[in-house]
Amino acid sequence: MVAKFDLNDDSVVVIIGTGAGGGVLANELAQKGVKVVALEAGGRYLPEDYINDEWESFTQLAWLDARTTSGTWRVAKDFSGLPAWIVKAVGGTTTHWAGASLRFQEHEWKALSTYGAVEGASLLDWPIDAAEMAPWYEMAETKLGVTRTGDRAGLPGNNNFKVFEKGALALGYKEVHTGRMAINSADYDGRMACQQTGFCFQGCKWGAKWSAAYTDIPAGEATGNLEVRERSHAARILHDDSGKVTGVEYFDKDGNLQFQAARIVCVAGNTFESPRLLLNSASSMFPNGLANSSDQVGRNYMRHTTGSVYAIFDKPVRMWRGTTMAGIIQDEARHDPSRGFVGGYELETLSLGLPFMAAFLNPGGWGRGFTTALDHYENMAGMWIVGEDMPQATNRVTLSEATDQFGLKVANVHFDDHPNDVAMRNHAYKQGVAIYEAVGATRAFPTPPYPSTHNLGTNRMSERPEDGVCNKWGQTHDIANLFISDGSQFTTGAAENPTLTIVALAIRQADHIAREMAAGNI
């Protein structure tokens, strides 16, 4: 029996967003007997609804509401209306993610202490560390069924991986394998093994890849403690005269404004929508937006230092066959300033279909070089760079003058690369090209970053209230019953794909919230 809660029921926890943070938090709280209303701006799509076609799938799943963009990053020039490739649907971007599930390295929790002050960067140590996170990571890995972890075998390597691995070994790299992936290598937890179809970004039609859409959300609903309201777009969070939040105004599927009362509100709308909601919730008591006495809401936006390297060979590779990102080189993820930058990066296999290659490739713009590259698509191999970018106070989400379909001010995303990001990307480009040349590539070319998929920061965790937005539990410094529950709470980005850490933090936060509710503290 799926729960249905009254709009005036102020005993519920309202969670905004149902992705890696919100979807997991909703289920974890529901399993502990806490009543939850989850508001999701998008619709509900399950594996039978996913489309194995890049453009059609993009139209079905992507967040295409208006946003504006500024700054010197390539995205502002070429994709100004699409600063991020994220999902608007139940399950959030866990539908679209590749599945790479890596723990932060110990030093990455303490970037300021490890790297020292970096000019122009707003580095800060997380208020938590690797030892504290270890048990929560283990729970997250079990939930997601992460390969090469516990007794779960790795995925097989496709041709794209074999080319990548051979080049990596030729260069002397040692930490090369098919990755720790939340994609089943064997049947696990009621989900079948990976069928190697290659449409990992379009929603896994087999359910082999973990997604909150068809794991945590239905599990939470089955308890009778979770109600998911799809096509419910949060507008603002309201509060009482004491400054406690009292609930959420949202537009329902018919465009009518509703109000859901709440005991606690958890914001998990991704790194753009979460600060946007807090800023749009400004009031006479909170004139700069909710939880923003520090003026840190929206600041320190991170997207990872990314880019790709593609190469053409004299024989077919057919890189699109098999799991998209089951391949990683981890040797460069260390902190080694002798390379000319702080922090490190991962190299991961990647393939895009022809439509997206045409949109994103751009090795020097349209022309003969571009068209001949696409002509050799069958003979192409590809990899993606993901590295730790520097938080900067000026890289930030603010409210734009533009408004959305509900008349709400949209997010403006401003981003400029830090010199450390540029140095890291150039080093990674050089290594990526060398990997492919070591196995006889006839041509290898770096390509610029695509619209962001790893969106972090903007409501960061901090020990001191003046340095961030929330404490080590994701509880906002300013308002005790308002929590941040997504990647926007990241203090720094680390080199690893962020989803595993978002899930681990959500499991930990649910434990904390349930305990504090039982004690009557919130």
C-alpha positions in Angstrom: 0.0 0.0 0.0 1.7 3.2 -1.2 1.4 5.9 1.5 -0.6 9.1 1.0 0.1 11.9 3.5 -2.0 14.9 4.2 -0.7 18.3 3.1 -1.1 19.6 6.7 0.8 16.6 8.3 3.7 18.5 9.9 5.2 15.3 11.2 6.7 14.2 7.9 10.2 14.7 6.5 10.0 16.4 3.1 12.8 15.6 0.7 13.2 17.6 -2.5 14.7 15.4 -5.2 15.0 11.6 -5.5 18.5 11.0 -6.9 21.6 9.5 -5.3 21.1 11.7 -2.2 17.3 12.2 -1.9 16.2 8.8 -3.2 18.5 6.9 -0.9 17.7 9.2 2.1 14.0 8.7 1.5 14.3 4.9 1.5 16.7 4.8 4.5 14.3 7.0 6.6 11.3 5.0 5.5 13.0 1.8 6.5 13.5 3.3 10.0 9.8 4.1 10.3 10.0 7.8 9.5 7.2 9.2 7.3 8.6 10.8 4.2 7.1 12.9 1.3 9.5 13.1 -1.6 8.9 15.9 -4.2 10.3 15.1 -7.6 10.1 17.7 -10.4 10.3 15.0 -13.1 8.1 12.0 -14.1 8.6 8.4 -13.4 10.3 6.1 -15.9 11.3 2.5 -15.4 13.6 0.2 -17.4 10.8 -0.8 -19.8 10.4 3.0 -20.6 14.1 3.7 -21.3 15.0 4.3 -24.9 18.2 2.9 -26.5 18.7 6.0 -28.6 20.8 8.9 -27.6 18.7 11.9 -28.7 15.3 10.4 -27.9 16.6 9.3 -24.4 18.0 12.8 -23.8 14.6 14.3 -24.6 12.9 11.9 -22.3 15.2 12.2 -19.3 17.3 15.3 -19.3 16.7 18.4 -17.2 15.8 20.9 -20.0 14.2 23.7 -17.9 15.8 27.1 -18.5 19.1 28.0 -17.0 21.7 30.6 -17.9 25.4 30.4 -17.9 28.4 32.8 -17.6 32.2 32.7 -17.3 35.0 31.7 -19.5 34.3 27.9 -19.6 33.7 26.4 -23.0 30.2 25.3 -21.9 29.1 29.0 -21.6 30.0 29.5 -25.3 28.8 26.3 -26.8 26.0 25.0 -24.5 24.8 28.2 -22.7 21.4 26.8 -22.0 22.7 23.4 -20.9 25.4 23.8 -18.3 24.8 20.3 -17.1 23.6 16.9 -18.5 21.5 15.8 -15.6 18.2 14.0 -15.3 14.7 15.3 -14.4 12.9 12.1 -13.3 12.3 9.9 -10.3 15.8 8.5 -9.4 17.4 11.7 -10.6 20.8 11.4 -12.4 21.3 7.8 -11.0 19.3 6.9 -14.2 22.0 8.5 -16.4 25.2 7.9 -14.4 27.9 5.5 -15.7 28.1 3.5 -12.5 31.7 4.2 -11.5 31.8 3.9 -7.6 35.1 5.0 -6.1 35.9 5.9 -2.5 37.7 9.2 -1.8 41.3 8.7 -0.9 42.3 9.5 2.6 44.1 12.8 1.8 41.2 14.1 -0.3 39.1 14.7 2.8 41.7 17.2 4.0 42.6 19.1 0.8 43.6 22.3 2.6 45.9 20.5 5.1 47.3 18.3 2.3 47.8 20.8 -0.5 48.3 23.9 1.5 46.7 27.2 0.5 46.3 27.5 -3.3 46.1 31.0 -4.6 42.7 31.8 -6.0 41.1 28.6 -4.5 38.8 28.4 -1.5 40.1 25.1 -0.3 38.8 23.8 3.0 39.1 20.5 4.9 36.0 18.4 5.2 34.7 18.1 8.8 34.8 14.3 8.4 37.6 11.9 7.4 38.2 8.5 5.7 38.0 6.6 9.0 34.6 8.0 9.9 33.3 7.3 6.4 34.6 3.8 6.0 31.6 1.9 7.5 29.1 4.1 5.5 31.1 3.5 2.3 30.8 -0.3 3.0 27.0 0.0 3.4 26.8 2.0 0.2 29.0 -0.5 -1.8 26.7 -3.3 -0.6 23.6 -1.4 -1.5 24.9 -0.6 -5.0 26.5 -4.0 -5.5 29.9 -2.5 -6.4 32.1 -4.8 -8.4 35.7 -5.6 -7.3 34.4 -4.9 -3.7 33.5 -7.6 -1.2 33.3 -10.9 -3.1 31.8 -9.3 -6.3 33.8 -9.9 -9.4 34.8 -7.2 -11.9 33.0 -6.7 -15.2 34.5 -8.1 -18.4 36.6 -5.7 -20.5 35.3 -4.7 -23.9 37.4 -3.7 -26.9 37.6 -0.1 -25.7 39.1 -1.3 -22.5 41.5 -3.7 -24.1 43.0 -0.9 -26.2 43.1 1.4 -23.1 44.7 -1.3 -20.9 47.4 -2.3 -23.5 48.4 1.4 -23.9 48.4 2.0 -20.1 50.6 -1.1 -19.4 53.0 0.0 -22.2 53.4 3.3 -20.4 54.1 1.6 -17.1 50.8 2.2 -15.4 49.9 -0.5 -12.8 46.4 0.3 -11.5 44.4 -0.6 -14.6 41.2 -2.7 -14.4 37.5 -2.6 -15.3 36.7 -0.5 -12.3 34.5 -0.6 -9.3 31.1 -0.3 -10.9 27.5 -0.3 -9.5 26.7 -2.6 -12.5 26.1 -6.2 -11.7 28.8 -8.6 -13.1 26.5 -11.4 -11.8 22.9 -11.5 -10.6 22.7 -9.5 -7.4 20.0 -8.2 -5.1 17.1 -9.1 -7.5 18.8 -7.4 -10.5 20.2 -9.3 -13.4 23.8 -9.2 -14.6 25.0 -6.6 -17.2 24.0 -7.5 -20.8 26.7 -5.3 -22.3 24.3 -3.4 -24.4 26.3 -0.2 -24.2 23.4 2.3 -23.4 24.5 3.0 -19.8 23.8 6.7 -20.1 20.2 6.2 -21.4 18.9 4.3 -18.4 19.7 0.6 -18.0 16.9 -1.4 -19.7 18.0 -4.5 -17.7 18.2 -2.9 -14.3 21.8 -4.3 -14.0 23.0 -0.8 -13.1 21.9 0.5 -9.7 19.5 3.4 -9.9 17.4 4.8 -7.1 14.5 4.8 -9.6 14.0 1.0 -9.4 15.8 0.1 -6.2 15.5 2.5 -3.3 12.4 4.3 -4.3 10.1 1.2 -4.6 11.8 -0.3 -1.5 10.9 2.8 0.4 7.4 2.9 -0.9 6.9 -0.8 0.1 7.3 0.2 3.8 4.2 2.4 3.6 6.2 5.3 5.0 7.2 7.0 1.7 5.0 9.0 -0.7 6.7 10.1 -3.9 5.0 13.0 -5.7 6.3 13.1 -9.2 6.0 16.2 -11.4 6.1 18.3 -8.3 8.4 21.3 -8.7 9.6 22.9 -5.4 9.2 26.7 -5.4 10.2 27.8 -2.0 10.8 26.6 1.6 8.8 28.5 4.2 9.6 29.2 7.9 8.0 30.4 11.0 8.8 33.5 13.2 11.4 31.5 15.1 13.3 30.7 11.8 12.4 27.0 11.8 11.3 25.7 8.4 7.6 24.7 8.3 7.3 23.1 4.9 7.6 23.5 1.1 5.5 25.2 -1.5 5.5 23.4 -4.8 3.8 23.4 -8.2 1.9 20.1 -8.8 1.5 18.3 -12.1 -1.3 20.6 -13.1 0.7 23.8 -12.3 -1.2 24.5 -9.1 0.7 25.8 -6.1 0.5 23.5 -3.1 2.0 23.6 0.4 3.3 20.5 2.2 3.9 21.0 5.9 7.1 19.3 7.4 8.9 18.6 10.6 12.2 18.6 8.6 13.1 19.6 5.1 16.0 18.0 3.2 17.2 19.6 0.0 18.5 17.2 -2.7 17.9 18.9 -6.0 21.4 18.7 -7.4 24.1 21.3 -7.1 22.2 23.9 -9.2 18.6 23.5 -8.0 19.4 23.2 -4.3 21.1 26.6 -4.0 18.5 28.1 -6.4 15.7 26.9 -4.1 17.4 28.4 -1.0 18.0 31.7 -2.7 14.4 31.8 -4.1 13.2 31.2 -0.5 14.5 34.6 0.8 12.3 36.3 3.3 12.5 39.4 5.6 14.2 37.2 8.2 16.5 35.7 5.7 17.0 38.4 3.0 19.9 36.7 1.3 18.1 33.3 1.1 17.8 30.4 3.6 20.9 29.1 5.4 22.9 31.9 3.8 24.1 34.1 6.7 27.6 33.1 5.6 27.0 34.3 2.0 28.2 30.8 1.0 25.0 29.4 -0.7 25.8 28.9 -4.4 29.5 29.5 -4.0 32.4 27.0 -4.6 30.7 25.3 -7.6 32.9 22.3 -8.7 32.4 20.2 -11.8 35.6 18.1 -11.9 38.4 18.8 -14.2 37.2 16.9 -17.3 37.9 16.4 -21.0 38.2 13.4 -23.3 40.8 11.8 -25.6 39.7 9.9 -28.7 41.9 8.0 -31.0 41.6 6.3 -34.4 43.1 3.0 -35.2 43.6 1.1 -38.5 41.2 -1.7 -37.4 37.7 -1.6 -35.9 37.4 -1.1 -32.1 33.6 -0.6 -31.9 34.0 1.2 -28.6 30.2 1.5 -28.1 29.9 -2.2 -27.4 29.9 -3.2 -23.8 29.7 -1.3 -20.5 30.4 2.4 -21.3 32.8 3.1 -18.4 34.1 -0.3 -17.2 37.8 0.7 -17.5 40.0 2.9 -15.3 43.6 3.9 -14.8 44.1 5.1 -11.2 47.9 5.8 -11.1 47.5 9.5 -11.7 44.9 9.9 -8.9 47.7 10.5 -6.4 48.7 13.9 -5.0 52.1 14.7 -6.6 52.8 18.4 -7.1 55.9 17.6 -9.1 53.5 17.2 -12.1 52.7 20.9 -11.8 49.4 20.8 -10.0 47.9 19.7 -6.7 45.4 16.7 -6.5 45.1 14.0 -9.1 42.8 12.5 -11.8 41.3 9.3 -13.0 41.3 8.1 -16.6 38.1 6.1 -17.5 36.9 4.5 -20.7 34.1 6.3 -22.5 32.2 6.1 -25.7 29.6 8.3 -27.2 27.2 7.4 -30.0 27.4 9.2 -33.3 24.8 11.9 -32.4 26.7 12.9 -29.3 30.1 12.6 -30.9 28.9 15.1 -33.5 27.6 17.4 -30.8 30.6 17.2 -28.4 33.7 16.1 -30.3 34.8 19.4 -31.8 38.6 18.8 -32.4 39.1 22.3 -33.8 35.5 22.9 -35.0 33.7 21.7 -38.1 35.8 20.9 -41.2 37.8 18.2 -42.7 39.4 17.1 -39.5 36.1 16.7 -37.8 34.3 14.9 -40.6 37.2 12.4 -41.2 37.1 11.7 -37.4 33.4 10.8 -37.6 34.1 8.7 -40.8 36.4 6.6 -38.7 33.9 6.2 -35.8 34.0 2.3 -36.0 37.8 2.4 -35.5 37.7 4.9 -32.6 38.6 4.4 -28.9 37.8 6.9 -26.2 38.5 7.9 -22.6 37.3 10.5 -20.1 39.4 12.5 -17.7 37.9 13.1 -14.2 40.1 15.1 -11.8 39.9 17.2 -8.7 39.1 20.8 -9.6 39.7 23.7 -7.2 36.8 25.3 -5.4 36.6 29.0 -6.1 34.3 31.5 -4.3 33.5 33.1 -7.7 32.4 29.9 -9.4 28.9 30.0 -8.2 25.2 29.6 -8.8 23.2 32.8 -8.5 19.6 33.8 -9.4 19.3 34.8 -13.1 17.0 37.5 -14.3 15.4 34.8 -16.5 12.5 32.9 -15.1 11.1 29.4 -15.7 7.7 28.2 -16.6 6.4 28.9 -13.1 7.8 32.4 -13.0 10.6 31.4 -10.6 14.1 32.9 -11.2 16.4 30.3 -12.7 19.9 29.4 -11.8 22.8 31.2 -13.5 25.9 29.0 -13.4 29.2 30.9 -13.5 32.5 29.0 -14.0 36.1 29.8 -14.8 38.9 27.2 -14.8 41.5 27.6 -12.1 45.1 27.5 -13.3 45.5 24.2 -11.4 42.5 22.8 -13.4 44.2 23.8 -16.7 47.5 22.3 -15.7 45.9 19.0 -14.7 43.8 18.8 -17.8 46.8 19.4 -20.1 48.8 16.7 -18.2 45.9 14.3 -18.6 45.5 15.1 -22.3 49.2 14.4 -22.9 49.0 11.0 -21.0 45.8 10.0 -22.8 47.3 10.7 -26.2 50.5 8.8 -25.2 48.4 5.8 -24.1 46.8 5.5 -27.5 50.0 6.2 -29.5 51.7 3.4 -27.5 49.2 1.0 -29.2 49.5 2.4 -32.7 46.8 5.0 -33.0 46.9 6.7 -36.4 45.5 9.8 -34.8 44.7 10.9 -31.2 43.0 14.1 -30.2 42.0 15.7 -26.9 38.4 17.1 -26.8 37.1 19.9 -24.5 34.8 19.2 -21.6 31.1 18.5 -22.2 28.2 19.9 -20.2 28.8 18.9 -16.6 27.6 15.6 -15.0 29.5 15.8 -11.7 28.1 18.9 -10.1 29.4 19.6 -6.6 29.8 22.3 -3.9 27.4 25.3 -3.7 26.1 24.3 -0.2 29.4 23.1 1.3 30.0 21.3 4.6 32.3 23.3 7.0 33.4 23.1 10.6 32.8 26.8 11.1 29.5 28.4 10.1 31.2 31.3 8.3 33.0 29.0 5.9 30.1 27.0 4.5 26.4 26.2 4.6 26.0 22.9 6.5 27.8 20.9 9.2 29.2 17.4 9.1 25.7 15.9 9.0 24.5 18.1 6.2 22.4 20.1 8.7 22.5 23.8 7.8 24.4 25.9 10.3 21.5 28.5 10.4 18.4 26.3 10.6 18.4 23.1 12.7 15.5 21.4 10.8 16.9 22.1 7.3 19.3 19.7 5.7 21.4 19.5 2.5 21.3 15.9 1.2 23.1 15.9 -2.2 26.4 16.6 -3.9 26.1 20.3 -3.2 27.3 19.6 0.4 30.8 18.5 -0.9 33.5 20.6 0.6 36.0 19.6 -2.1 35.5 17.4 -5.1 38.3 14.8 -4.9 39.3 12.9 -8.1 36.7 10.2 -7.9 33.2 10.0 -9.5 31.0 11.4 -6.7 27.9 9.1 -6.6 29.2 6.5 -4.1 30.1 9.3 -1.7 26.7 11.0 -2.1 25.0 7.6 -1.3 27.3 6.9 1.7 26.6 10.4 3.1 22.8 9.9 2.6 22.8 6.6 4.5 24.8 8.3 7.3 22.5 11.3 7.3 19.4 9.1 7.6 20.9 7.5 10.6 21.6 10.9 12.2 18.1 12.4 11.4 16.2 9.3 12.7 18.3 9.4 15.9 17.8 13.1 16.4 14.1 12.9 15.7 13.7 10.0 18.3 15.6 12.1 20.8 13.3 15.1 20.2 16.2 17.3 19.2 14.7 18.2 15.7 
